[in-house]
Amino acid sequence: MAQYPLTPDGVKAKQDELYKLDDKELINQAVTISRDGRAWVIENFKLSEEQSEYYNSLPEDFNYYLGWQLASNVIGRQPISMEPVPEETSKASNSRKKTSVSVSGNTNYNPQTGAVTYGATVTVGFTF
């Protein structure tokens, strides 16, 4: 898979690339994302050295949360929004740094038809 810049356009291009996969390939990608969200971001987006260091410094529990939330949207082919890590994060005060992942949505299964429907969005954001 191609690497894209971690910009709104780059995230959209990665999303478009993922959502062209067949269901089985997409689920395989989602499993990979769920196991290590940080590694997936680093592998799939062009990051500066400082941005890469920032992702590598995320606590392990946050890394899993990031991966699980991204994977849930990927499986449902739902919108993903990821802000780029601001440059010069090392100069920002630690008391002001904040990384957040927010997800809202639902998943429904109809046993009569076997249909599964999704409605969700995931946003990864940074505050400095």
Phi and psi in radians as a Rosetta constraint file:
Dihedral C 1 N 2 CA 2 C 2 CIRCULARHARMONIC -1.347 0.35
Dihedral N 2 CA 2 C 2 N 3 CIRCULARHARMONIC 2.731 0.35
Dihedral C 2 N 3 CA 3 C 3 CIRCULARHARMONIC -1.710 0.35
Dihedral N 3 CA 3 C 3 N 4 CIRCULARHARMONIC 2.433 0.35
Dihedral C 3 N 4 CA 4 C 4 CIRCULARHARMONIC -2.204 0.35
Dihedral N 4 CA 4 C 4 N 5 CIRCULARHARMONIC 2.758 0.35
Dihedral C 4 N 5 CA 5 C 5 CIRCULARHARMONIC -1.175 0.35
Dihedral N 5 CA 5 C 5 N 6 CIRCULARHARMONIC 2.588 0.35
Dihedral C 5 N 6 CA 6 C 6 CIRCULARHARMONIC -1.458 0.35
Dihedral N 6 CA 6 C 6 N 7 CIRCULARHARMONIC 1.296 0.35
Dihedral C 6 N 7 CA 7 C 7 CIRCULARHARMONIC -2.314 0.35
Dihedral N 7 CA 7 C 7 N 8 CIRCULARHARMONIC 2.902 0.35
Dihedral C 7 N 8 CA 8 C 8 CIRCULARHARMONIC -0.945 0.35
Dihedral N 8 CA 8 C 8 N 9 CIRCULARHARMONIC -0.719 0.35
Dihedral C 8 N 9 CA 9 C 9 CIRCULARHARMONIC -1.178 0.35
Dihedral N 9 CA 9 C 9 N 10 CIRCULARHARMONIC -0.690 0.35
Dihedral C 9 N 10 CA 10 C 10 CIRCULARHARMONIC -1.155 0.35
Dihedral N 10 CA 10 C 10 N 11 CIRCULARHARMONIC -0.701 0.35
Dihedral C 10 N 11 CA 11 C 11 CIRCULARHARMONIC -1.137 0.35
Dihedral N 11 CA 11 C 11 N 12 CIRCULARHARMONIC -0.719 0.35
Dihedral C 11 N 12 CA 12 C 12 CIRCULARHARMONIC -1.098 0.35
Dihedral N 12 CA 12 C 12 N 13 CIRCULARHARMONIC -0.722 0.35
Dihedral C 12 N 13 CA 13 C 13 CIRCULARHARMONIC -1.112 0.35
Dihedral N 13 CA 13 C 13 N 14 CIRCULARHARMONIC -0.725 0.35
Dihedral C 13 N 14 CA 14 C 14 CIRCULARHARMONIC -1.140 0.35
Dihedral N 14 CA 14 C 14 N 15 CIRCULARHARMONIC -0.742 0.35
Dihedral C 14 N 15 CA 15 C 15 CIRCULARHARMONIC -1.047 0.35
Dihedral N 15 CA 15 C 15 N 16 CIRCULARHARMONIC -0.810 0.35
Dihedral C 15 N 16 CA 16 C 16 CIRCULARHARMONIC -1.044 0.35
Dihedral N 16 CA 16 C 16 N 17 CIRCULARHARMONIC -0.716 0.35
Dihedral C 16 N 17 CA 17 C 17 CIRCULARHARMONIC -1.097 0.35
Dihedral N 17 CA 17 C 17 N 18 CIRCULARHARMONIC -0.809 0.35
Dihedral C 17 N 18 CA 18 C 18 CIRCULARHARMONIC -1.076 0.35
Dihedral N 18 CA 18 C 18 N 19 CIRCULARHARMONIC -0.780 0.35
Dihedral C 18 N 19 CA 19 C 19 CIRCULARHARMONIC -1.343 0.35
Dihedral N 19 CA 19 C 19 N 20 CIRCULARHARMONIC -0.059 0.35
Dihedral C 19 N 20 CA 20 C 20 CIRCULARHARMONIC -1.498 0.35
Dihedral N 20 CA 20 C 20 N 21 CIRCULARHARMONIC -0.220 0.35
Dihedral C 20 N 21 CA 21 C 21 CIRCULARHARMONIC -1.220 0.35
Dihedral N 21 CA 21 C 21 N 22 CIRCULARHARMONIC 2.678 0.35
Dihedral C 21 N 22 CA 22 C 22 CIRCULARHARMONIC -1.252 0.35
Dihedral N 22 CA 22 C 22 N 23 CIRCULARHARMONIC 2.931 0.35
Dihedral C 22 N 23 CA 23 C 23 CIRCULARHARMONIC -0.995 0.35
Dihedral N 23 CA 23 C 23 N 24 CIRCULARHARMONIC -0.749 0.35
Dihedral C 23 N 24 CA 24 C 24 CIRCULARHARMONIC -1.134 0.35
Dihedral N 24 CA 24 C 24 N 25 CIRCULARHARMONIC -0.803 0.35
Dihedral C 24 N 25 CA 25 C 25 CIRCULARHARMONIC -1.107 0.35
Dihedral N 25 CA 25 C 25 N 26 CIRCULARHARMONIC -0.669 0.35
Dihedral C 25 N 26 CA 26 C 26 CIRCULARHARMONIC -1.141 0.35
Dihedral N 26 CA 26 C 26 N 27 CIRCULARHARMONIC -0.729 0.35
Dihedral C 26 N 27 CA 27 C 27 CIRCULARHARMONIC -1.114 0.35
Dihedral N 27 CA 27 C 27 N 28 CIRCULARHARMONIC -0.691 0.35
Dihedral C 27 N 28 CA 28 C 28 CIRCULARHARMONIC -1.051 0.35
Dihedral N 28 CA 28 C 28 N 29 CIRCULARHARMONIC -0.722 0.35
Dihedral C 28 N 29 CA 29 C 29 CIRCULARHARMONIC -1.129 0.35
Dihedral N 29 CA 29 C 29 N 30 CIRCULARHARMONIC -0.729 0.35
Dihedral C 29 N 30 CA 30 C 30 CIRCULARHARMONIC -1.090 0.35
Dihedral N 30 CA 30 C 30 N 31 CIRCULARHARMONIC -0.695 0.35
Dihedral C 30 N 31 CA 31 C 31 CIRCULARHARMONIC -1.100 0.35
Dihedral N 31 CA 31 C 31 N 32 CIRCULARHARMONIC -0.760 0.35
Dihedral C 31 N 32 CA 32 C 32 CIRCULARHARMONIC -1.045 0.35
Dihedral N 32 CA 32 C 32 N 33 CIRCULARHARMONIC -0.789 0.35
Dihedral C 32 N 33 CA 33 C 33 CIRCULARHARMONIC -1.081 0.35
Dihedral N 33 CA 33 C 33 N 34 CIRCULARHARMONIC -0.760 0.35
Dihedral C 33 N 34 CA 34 C 34 CIRCULARHARMONIC -1.132 0.35
Dihedral N 34 CA 34 C 34 N 35 CIRCULARHARMONIC -0.516 0.35
Dihedral C 34 N 35 CA 35 C 35 CIRCULARHARMONIC -1.321 0.35
Dihedral N 35 CA 35 C 35 N 36 CIRCULARHARMONIC -0.533 0.35
Dihedral C 35 N 36 CA 36 C 36 CIRCULARHARMONIC -2.826 0.35
Dihedral N 36 CA 36 C 36 N 37 CIRCULARHARMONIC 1.478 0.35
Dihedral C 36 N 37 CA 37 C 37 CIRCULARHARMONIC -1.031 0.35
Dihedral N 37 CA 37 C 37 N 38 CIRCULARHARMONIC -0.691 0.35
Dihedral C 37 N 38 CA 38 C 38 CIRCULARHARMONIC -1.059 0.35
Dihedral N 38 CA 38 C 38 N 39 CIRCULARHARMONIC -0.862 0.35
Dihedral C 38 N 39 CA 39 C 39 CIRCULARHARMONIC -1.079 0.35
Dihedral N 39 CA 39 C 39 N 40 CIRCULARHARMONIC -0.665 0.35
Dihedral C 39 N 40 CA 40 C 40 CIRCULARHARMONIC -1.128 0.35
Dihedral N 40 CA 40 C 40 N 41 CIRCULARHARMONIC -0.768 0.35
Dihedral C 40 N 41 CA 41 C 41 CIRCULARHARMONIC -1.075 0.35
Dihedral N 41 CA 41 C 41 N 42 CIRCULARHARMONIC -0.820 0.35
Dihedral C 41 N 42 CA 42 C 42 CIRCULARHARMONIC -1.108 0.35
Dihedral N 42 CA 42 C 42 N 43 CIRCULARHARMONIC -0.642 0.35
Dihedral C 42 N 43 CA 43 C 43 CIRCULARHARMONIC -1.324 0.35
Dihedral N 43 CA 43 C 43 N 44 CIRCULARHARMONIC -0.517 0.35
Dihedral C 43 N 44 CA 44 C 44 CIRCULARHARMONIC -1.822 0.35
Dihedral N 44 CA 44 C 44 N 45 CIRCULARHARMONIC -0.119 0.35
Dihedral C 44 N 45 CA 45 C 45 CIRCULARHARMONIC -2.261 0.35
Dihedral N 45 CA 45 C 45 N 46 CIRCULARHARMONIC 2.547 0.35
Dihedral C 45 N 46 CA 46 C 46 CIRCULARHARMONIC -1.410 0.35
Dihedral N 46 CA 46 C 46 N 47 CIRCULARHARMONIC 1.967 0.35
Dihedral C 46 N 47 CA 47 C 47 CIRCULARHARMONIC -2.022 0.35
Dihedral N 47 CA 47 C 47 N 48 CIRCULARHARMONIC 2.595 0.35
Dihedral C 47 N 48 CA 48 C 48 CIRCULARHARMONIC -1.218 0.35
Dihedral N 48 CA 48 C 48 N 49 CIRCULARHARMONIC 2.908 0.35
Dihedral C 48 N 49 CA 49 C 49 CIRCULARHARMONIC -1.027 0.35
Dihedral N 49 CA 49 C 49 N 50 CIRCULARHARMONIC -0.738 0.35
Dihedral C 49 N 50 CA 50 C 50 CIRCULARHARMONIC -1.152 0.35
Dihedral N 50 CA 50 C 50 N 51 CIRCULARHARMONIC -0.704 0.35
Dihedral C 50 N 51 CA 51 C 51 CIRCULARHARMONIC -1.131 0.35
Dihedral N 51 CA 51 C 51 N 52 CIRCULARHARMONIC -0.721 0.35
Dihedral C 51 N 52 CA 52 C 52 CIRCULARHARMONIC -1.076 0.35
Dihedral N 52 CA 52 C 52 N 53 CIRCULARHARMONIC -0.755 0.35
Dihedral C 52 N 53 CA 53 C 53 CIRCULARHARMONIC -1.078 0.35
Dihedral N 53 CA 53 C 53 N 54 CIRCULARHARMONIC -0.664 0.35
Dihedral C 53 N 54 CA 54 C 54 CIRCULARHARMONIC -1.095 0.35
Dihedral N 54 CA 54 C 54 N 55 CIRCULARHARMONIC -0.857 0.35
Dihedral C 54 N 55 CA 55 C 55 CIRCULARHARMONIC -1.054 0.35
Dihedral N 55 CA 55 C 55 N 56 CIRCULARHARMONIC -0.713 0.35
Dihedral C 55 N 56 CA 56 C 56 CIRCULARHARMONIC -1.161 0.35
Dihedral N 56 CA 56 C 56 N 57 CIRCULARHARMONIC -0.368 0.35
Dihedral C 56 N 57 CA 57 C 57 CIRCULARHARMONIC -1.541 0.35
Dihedral N 57 CA 57 C 57 N 58 CIRCULARHARMONIC -0.091 0.35
Dihedral C 57 N 58 CA 58 C 58 CIRCULARHARMONIC -1.082 0.35
Dihedral N 58 CA 58 C 58 N 59 CIRCULARHARMONIC 2.416 0.35
Dihedral C 58 N 59 CA 59 C 59 CIRCULARHARMONIC -1.055 0.35
Dihedral N 59 CA 59 C 59 N 60 CIRCULARHARMONIC 2.617 0.35
Dihedral C 59 N 60 CA 60 C 60 CIRCULARHARMONIC -1.022 0.35
Dihedral N 60 CA 60 C 60 N 61 CIRCULARHARMONIC -0.720 0.35
Dihedral C 60 N 61 CA 61 C 61 CIRCULARHARMONIC -1.137 0.35
Dihedral N 61 CA 61 C 61 N 62 CIRCULARHARMONIC -0.638 0.35
Dihedral C 61 N 62 CA 62 C 62 CIRCULARHARMONIC -1.181 0.35
Dihedral N 62 CA 62 C 62 N 63 CIRCULARHARMONIC -0.651 0.35
Dihedral C 62 N 63 CA 63 C 63 CIRCULARHARMONIC -1.015 0.35
Dihedral N 63 CA 63 C 63 N 64 CIRCULARHARMONIC -0.777 0.35
Dihedral C 63 N 64 CA 64 C 64 CIRCULARHARMONIC -1.136 0.35
Dihedral N 64 CA 64 C 64 N 65 CIRCULARHARMONIC -0.748 0.35
Dihedral C 64 N 65 CA 65 C 65 CIRCULARHARMONIC -1.053 0.35
Dihedral N 65 CA 65 C 65 N 66 CIRCULARHARMONIC -0.789 0.35
Dihedral C 65 N 66 CA 66 C 66 CIRCULARHARMONIC -0.989 0.35
Dihedral N 66 CA 66 C 66 N 67 CIRCULARHARMONIC -0.858 0.35
Dihedral C 66 N 67 CA 67 C 67 CIRCULARHARMONIC -1.095 0.35
Dihedral N 67 CA 67 C 67 N 68 CIRCULARHARMONIC -0.782 0.35
Dihedral C 67 N 68 CA 68 C 68 CIRCULARHARMONIC -1.127 0.35
Dihedral N 68 CA 68 C 68 N 69 CIRCULARHARMONIC -0.720 0.35
Dihedral C 68 N 69 CA 69 C 69 CIRCULARHARMONIC -1.201 0.35
Dihedral N 69 CA 69 C 69 N 70 CIRCULARHARMONIC -0.758 0.35
Dihedral C 69 N 70 CA 70 C 70 CIRCULARHARMONIC -1.088 0.35
Dihedral N 70 CA 70 C 70 N 71 CIRCULARHARMONIC -0.775 0.35
Dihedral C 70 N 71 CA 71 C 71 CIRCULARHARMONIC -1.078 0.35
Dihedral N 71 CA 71 C 71 N 72 CIRCULARHARMONIC -0.686 0.35
Dihedral C 71 N 72 CA 72 C 72 CIRCULARHARMONIC -1.098 0.35
Dihedral N 72 CA 72 C 72 N 73 CIRCULARHARMONIC -0.638 0.35
Dihedral C 72 N 73 CA 73 C 73 CIRCULARHARMONIC -1.297 0.35
Dihedral N 73 CA 73 C 73 N 74 CIRCULARHARMONIC -0.639 0.35
Dihedral C 73 N 74 CA 74 C 74 CIRCULARHARMONIC -1.088 0.35
Dihedral N 74 CA 74 C 74 N 75 CIRCULARHARMONIC -0.791 0.35
Dihedral C 74 N 75 CA 75 C 75 CIRCULARHARMONIC -1.001 0.35
Dihedral N 75 CA 75 C 75 N 76 CIRCULARHARMONIC -0.703 0.35
Dihedral C 75 N 76 CA 76 C 76 CIRCULARHARMONIC -1.504 0.35
Dihedral N 76 CA 76 C 76 N 77 CIRCULARHARMONIC 0.057 0.35
Dihedral C 76 N 77 CA 77 C 77 CIRCULARHARMONIC 0.948 0.35
Dihedral N 77 CA 77 C 77 N 78 CIRCULARHARMONIC 0.777 0.35
Dihedral C 77 N 78 CA 78 C 78 CIRCULARHARMONIC -1.781 0.35
Dihedral N 78 CA 78 C 78 N 79 CIRCULARHARMONIC 2.843 0.35
Dihedral C 78 N 79 CA 79 C 79 CIRCULARHARMONIC -1.086 0.35
Dihedral N 79 CA 79 C 79 N 80 CIRCULARHARMONIC 2.489 0.35
Dihedral C 79 N 80 CA 80 C 80 CIRCULARHARMONIC -2.185 0.35
Dihedral N 80 CA 80 C 80 N 81 CIRCULARHARMONIC 2.335 0.35
Dihedral C 80 N 81 CA 81 C 81 CIRCULARHARMONIC -2.210 0.35
Dihedral N 81 CA 81 C 81 N 82 CIRCULARHARMONIC 2.121 0.35
Dihedral C 81 N 82 CA 82 C 82 CIRCULARHARMONIC -2.278 0.35
Dihedral N 82 CA 82 C 82 N 83 CIRCULARHARMONIC 2.082 0.35
Dihedral C 82 N 83 CA 83 C 83 CIRCULARHARMONIC -1.354 0.35
Dihedral N 83 CA 83 C 83 N 84 CIRCULARHARMONIC 2.575 0.35
Dihedral C 83 N 84 CA 84 C 84 CIRCULARHARMONIC -1.229 0.35
Dihedral N 84 CA 84 C 84 N 85 CIRCULARHARMONIC 2.562 0.35
Dihedral C 84 N 85 CA 85 C 85 CIRCULARHARMONIC -1.134 0.35
Dihedral N 85 CA 85 C 85 N 86 CIRCULARHARMONIC 2.231 0.35
Dihedral C 85 N 86 CA 86 C 86 CIRCULARHARMONIC -1.046 0.35
Dihedral N 86 CA 86 C 86 N 87 CIRCULARHARMONIC 2.509 0.35
Dihedral C 86 N 87 CA 87 C 87 CIRCULARHARMONIC -1.123 0.35
Dihedral N 87 CA 87 C 87 N 88 CIRCULARHARMONIC 2.747 0.35
Dihedral C 87 N 88 CA 88 C 88 CIRCULARHARMONIC 1.006 0.35
Dihedral N 88 CA 88 C 88 N 89 CIRCULARHARMONIC 0.720 0.35
Dihedral C 88 N 89 CA 89 C 89 CIRCULARHARMONIC -1.140 0.35
Dihedral N 89 CA 89 C 89 N 90 CIRCULARHARMONIC -0.480 0.35
Dihedral C 89 N 90 CA 90 C 90 CIRCULARHARMONIC -1.151 0.35
Dihedral N 90 CA 90 C 90 N 91 CIRCULARHARMONIC -0.376 0.35
Dihedral C 90 N 91 CA 91 C 91 CIRCULARHARMONIC -1.502 0.35
Dihedral N 91 CA 91 C 91 N 92 CIRCULARHARMONIC -0.223 0.35
Dihedral C 91 N 92 CA 92 C 92 CIRCULARHARMONIC -1.346 0.35
Dihedral N 92 CA 92 C 92 N 93 CIRCULARHARMONIC 2.576 0.35
Dihedral C 92 N 93 CA 93 C 93 CIRCULARHARMONIC -1.136 0.35
Dihedral N 93 CA 93 C 93 N 94 CIRCULARHARMONIC 2.314 0.35
Dihedral C 93 N 94 CA 94 C 94 CIRCULARHARMONIC -1.022 0.35
Dihedral N 94 CA 94 C 94 N 95 CIRCULARHARMONIC -0.546 0.35
Dihedral C 94 N 95 CA 95 C 95 CIRCULARHARMONIC -1.204 0.35
Dihedral N 95 CA 95 C 95 N 96 CIRCULARHARMONIC -0.295 0.35
Dihedral C 95 N 96 CA 96 C 96 CIRCULARHARMONIC -1.775 0.35
Dihedral N 96 CA 96 C 96 N 97 CIRCULARHARMONIC -0.214 0.35
Dihedral C 96 N 97 CA 97 C 97 CIRCULARHARMONIC -1.281 0.35
Dihedral N 97 CA 97 C 97 N 98 CIRCULARHARMONIC 2.399 0.35
Dihedral C 97 N 98 CA 98 C 98 CIRCULARHARMONIC -2.671 0.35
Dihedral N 98 CA 98 C 98 N 99 CIRCULARHARMONIC 2.286 0.35
Dihedral C 98 N 99 CA 99 C 99 CIRCULARHARMONIC -2.044 0.35
Dihedral N 99 CA 99 C 99 N 100 CIRCULARHARMONIC 2.304 0.35
Dihedral C 99 N 100 CA 100 C 100 CIRCULARHARMONIC -2.334 0.35
Dihedral N 100 CA 100 C 100 N 101 CIRCULARHARMONIC 2.582 0.35
Dihedral C 100 N 101 CA 101 C 101 CIRCULARHARMONIC -2.212 0.35
Dihedral N 101 CA 101 C 101 N 102 CIRCULARHARMONIC 2.156 0.35
Dihedral C 101 N 102 CA 102 C 102 CIRCULARHARMONIC -2.192 0.35
Dihedral N 102 CA 102 C 102 N 103 CIRCULARHARMONIC 2.436 0.35
Dihedral C 102 N 103 CA 103 C 103 CIRCULARHARMONIC -2.326 0.35
Dihedral N 103 CA 103 C 103 N 104 CIRCULARHARMONIC 2.387 0.35
Dihedral C 103 N 104 CA 104 C 104 CIRCULARHARMONIC -2.396 0.35
Dihedral N 104 CA 104 C 104 N 105 CIRCULARHARMONIC 2.475 0.35
Dihedral C 104 N 105 CA 105 C 105 CIRCULARHARMONIC 2.762 0.35
Dihedral N 105 CA 105 C 105 N 106 CIRCULARHARMONIC -2.919 0.35
Dihedral C 105 N 106 CA 106 C 106 CIRCULARHARMONIC -2.674 0.35
Dihedral N 106 CA 106 C 106 N 107 CIRCULARHARMONIC 2.808 0.35
Dihedral C 106 N 107 CA 107 C 107 CIRCULARHARMONIC -2.308 0.35
Dihedral N 107 CA 107 C 107 N 108 CIRCULARHARMONIC 2.285 0.35
Dihedral C 107 N 108 CA 108 C 108 CIRCULARHARMONIC -2.195 0.35
Dihedral N 108 CA 108 C 108 N 109 CIRCULARHARMONIC 2.488 0.35
Dihedral C 108 N 109 CA 109 C 109 CIRCULARHARMONIC -2.169 0.35
Dihedral N 109 CA 109 C 109 N 110 CIRCULARHARMONIC 2.249 0.35
Dihedral C 109 N 110 CA 110 C 110 CIRCULARHARMONIC -1.849 0.35
Dihedral N 110 CA 110 C 110 N 111 CIRCULARHARMONIC 1.864 0.35
Dihedral C 110 N 111 CA 111 C 111 CIRCULARHARMONIC -1.153 0.35
Dihedral N 111 CA 111 C 111 N 112 CIRCULARHARMONIC -0.396 0.35
Dihedral C 111 N 112 CA 112 C 112 CIRCULARHARMONIC -1.245 0.35
Dihedral N 112 CA 112 C 112 N 113 CIRCULARHARMONIC -0.667 0.35
Dihedral C 112 N 113 CA 113 C 113 CIRCULARHARMONIC -1.844 0.35
Dihedral N 113 CA 113 C 113 N 114 CIRCULARHARMONIC -0.294 0.35
Dihedral C 113 N 114 CA 114 C 114 CIRCULARHARMONIC 1.389 0.35
Dihedral N 114 CA 114 C 114 N 115 CIRCULARHARMONIC 0.098 0.35
Dihedral C 114 N 115 CA 115 C 115 CIRCULARHARMONIC -1.355 0.35
Dihedral N 115 CA 115 C 115 N 116 CIRCULARHARMONIC 2.409 0.35
Dihedral C 115 N 116 CA 116 C 116 CIRCULARHARMONIC -2.023 0.35
Dihedral N 116 CA 116 C 116 N 117 CIRCULARHARMONIC 2.232 0.35
Dihedral C 116 N 117 CA 117 C 117 CIRCULARHARMONIC -2.135 0.35
Dihedral N 117 CA 117 C 117 N 118 CIRCULARHARMONIC 2.579 0.35
Dihedral C 117 N 118 CA 118 C 118 CIRCULARHARMONIC -2.191 0.35
Dihedral N 118 CA 118 C 118 N 119 CIRCULARHARMONIC 2.659 0.35
Dihedral C 118 N 119 CA 119 C 119 CIRCULARHARMONIC -2.698 0.35
Dihedral N 119 CA 119 C 119 N 120 CIRCULARHARMONIC 1.746 0.35
Dihedral C 119 N 120 CA 120 C 120 CIRCULARHARMONIC -2.741 0.35
Dihedral N 120 CA 120 C 120 N 121 CIRCULARHARMONIC 2.804 0.35
Dihedral C 120 N 121 CA 121 C 121 CIRCULARHARMONIC -2.388 0.35
Dihedral N 121 CA 121 C 121 N 122 CIRCULARHARMONIC 2.582 0.35
Dihedral C 121 N 122 CA 122 C 122 CIRCULARHARMONIC -2.206 0.35
Dihedral N 122 CA 122 C 122 N 123 CIRCULARHARMONIC 2.399 0.35
Dihedral C 122 N 123 CA 123 C 123 CIRCULARHARMONIC -2.277 0.35
Dihedral N 123 CA 123 C 123 N 124 CIRCULARHARMONIC 2.222 0.35
Dihedral C 123 N 124 CA 124 C 124 CIRCULARHARMONIC -1.874 0.35
Dihedral N 124 CA 124 C 124 N 125 CIRCULARHARMONIC 2.153 0.35
Dihedral C 124 N 125 CA 125 C 125 CIRCULARHARMONIC -2.330 0.35
Dihedral N 125 CA 125 C 125 N 126 CIRCULARHARMONIC 2.844 0.35
Dihedral C 125 N 126 CA 126 C 126 CIRCULARHARMONIC -2.360 0.35
Dihedral N 126 CA 126 C 126 N 127 CIRCULARHARMONIC 2.453 0.35
Dihedral C 126 N 127 CA 127 C 127 CIRCULARHARMONIC -2.220 0.35
Dihedral N 127 CA 127 C 127 N 128 CIRCULARHARMONIC 2.303 0.35
